[in-house]
Amino acid sequence: MIAPYTESRKMMRALIVYESMFGNTAAVTEAVAAGLRPHVEVIMCPVAVAASKPAPQVDLLVVGAPTHAFGLSRAATRRDAADRTDAPVEIGVGVREWLDAALPLPAARFAAAFGTKIARPPWLPGSAAKGIGNRLRRLGYELVVPPADFYVDGMTGPLRTGELARATRWAAQLATTRSALPAN
Ligand SMILES: Cc1cc2nc3c(=O)[nH]c(=O)nc-3n(C[C@H](O)[C@H](O)[C@H](O)COP(=O)(O)O)c2cc1C
């Protein structure tokens, strides 16, 4: 159900908490923020920062992470990723640990999940997005749209052509779905 844009919706706030080792999920996060921004105020927060301070009050929580070993990363897979990049990688906490410890969460009732994973053969099962979605539901959130996977072409990326635009469209759909709006 798509609702028309209204000024009041612009007062809504969305928090995007994300994890990214090689920059692909971070780039998708930017694209998701671009899709949300015409409709809601957006706060982007790397998961290590989210884990270190109280979450702000928001209307919509969006969580994104890369798929590691068929699901959400663990310390061991983050160490593996750290060996493949010169960029600093947070080993201690990822989206899995943050969501496991995420009580109390921000007051949002509504949430959405996205992730990145390898597209080309050999296709691997499992999806960080689905794992996040399941955890958010267990925490009592209503998923506004189904979890979305965005695809990279190799172990460290890059993102497939068109995936950033698809992420922006997914986020715009998320922001304009009536159930994402507070009752008044
Ligand atoms: C340790 C490790 C395990 C991975 N396991 C999977 C997997 O099971 N399935 C998959 O599709 N991609 C897998 N990948 C690829 C990641 O999904 C890919 O690196 C990710 O999309 C990059 O996101 P980032 O740039 O935000 O870190 C794995 C990558 C690493 C480093």
The ligand as an SDF file (V2000), in Angstrom:
LIG
                    3D

 31 33  0  0  0  0  0  0  0  0999 V2000
   34.5780  -14.5490    5.7360 C   0  0  0  0  0  0  0  0  0  0  0  0
   33.6090  -14.3040    4.6310 C   0  0  0  0  0  0  0  0  0  0  0  0
   32.5720  -15.1970    4.4270 C   0  0  0  0  0  0  0  0  0  0  0  0
   31.6550  -14.9700    3.3880 C   0  0  0  0  0  0  0  0  0  0  0  0
   30.6090  -15.8410    3.2150 N   0  0  0  0  0  0  0  0  0  0  0  0
   29.6960  -15.6030    2.2300 C   0  0  0  0  0  0  0  0  0  0  0  0
   28.5640  -16.4470    2.0730 C   0  0  0  0  0  0  0  0  0  0  0  0
   28.3540  -17.4170    2.8040 O   0  0  0  0  0  0  0  0  0  0  0  0
   27.6690  -16.1500    1.0930 N   0  0  0  0  0  0  0  0  0  0  0  0
   27.8390  -15.0860    0.2720 C   0  0  0  0  0  0  0  0  0  0  0  0
   27.0010  -14.8790   -0.6080 O   0  0  0  0  0  0  0  0  0  0  0  0
   28.8970  -14.2520    0.4070 N   0  0  0  0  0  0  0  0  0  0  0  0
   29.8190  -14.4850    1.3650 C   0  0  0  0  0  0  0  0  0  0  0  0
   30.8780  -13.6450    1.5310 N   0  0  0  0  0  0  0  0  0  0  0  0
   31.0030  -12.4840    0.6620 C   0  0  0  0  0  0  0  0  0  0  0  0
   30.4150  -11.2710    1.3500 C   0  0  0  0  0  0  0  0  0  0  0  0
   29.0190  -11.3520    1.3520 O   0  0  0  0  0  0  0  0  0  0  0  0
   30.9000  -10.0040    0.6940 C   0  0  0  0  0  0  0  0  0  0  0  0
   32.2560   -9.9120    1.0630 O   0  0  0  0  0  0  0  0  0  0  0  0
   30.1300   -8.8310    1.2100 C   0  0  0  0  0  0  0  0  0  0  0  0
   28.9770   -8.6690    0.4580 O   0  0  0  0  0  0  0  0  0  0  0  0
   30.9430   -7.6070    1.2060 C   0  0  0  0  0  0  0  0  0  0  0  0
   30.3180   -6.6670    2.0410 O   0  0  0  0  0  0  0  0  0  0  0  0
   31.1690   -5.4990    2.6940 P   0  0  0  0  0  0  0  0  0  0  0  0
   31.9690   -4.8850    1.5630 O   0  0  0  0  0  0  0  0  0  0  0  0
   30.1530   -4.5610    3.2050 O   0  0  0  0  0  0  0  0  0  0  0  0
   32.0420   -6.0840    3.7440 O   0  0  0  0  0  0  0  0  0  0  0  0
   31.7900  -13.8460    2.5390 C   0  0  0  0  0  0  0  0  0  0  0  0
   32.8520  -12.9540    2.7810 C   0  0  0  0  0  0  0  0  0  0  0  0
   33.7510  -13.1760    3.8050 C   0  0  0  0  0  0  0  0  0  0  0  0
   34.8490  -12.1970    4.0330 C   0  0  0  0  0  0  0  0  0  0  0  0
  1  2  1  0
  2  3  1  0
  2 30  2  0
  3  4  2  0
  4  5  1  0
  4 28  1  0
  5  6  2  0
  6  7  1  0
  6 13  1  0
  7  8  2  0
  7  9  1  0
  9 10  1  0
 10 11  2  0
 10 12  1  0
 12 13  2  0
 13 14  1  0
 14 15  1  0
 14 28  1  0
 15 16  1  0
 16 17  1  0
 16 18  1  0
 18 19  1  0
 18 20  1  0
 20 21  1  0
 20 22  1  0
 22 23  1  0
 23 24  1  0
 24 25  2  0
 24 26  1  0
 24 27  1  0
 28 29  2  0
 29 30  1  0
 30 31  1  0
M  END
$$$$
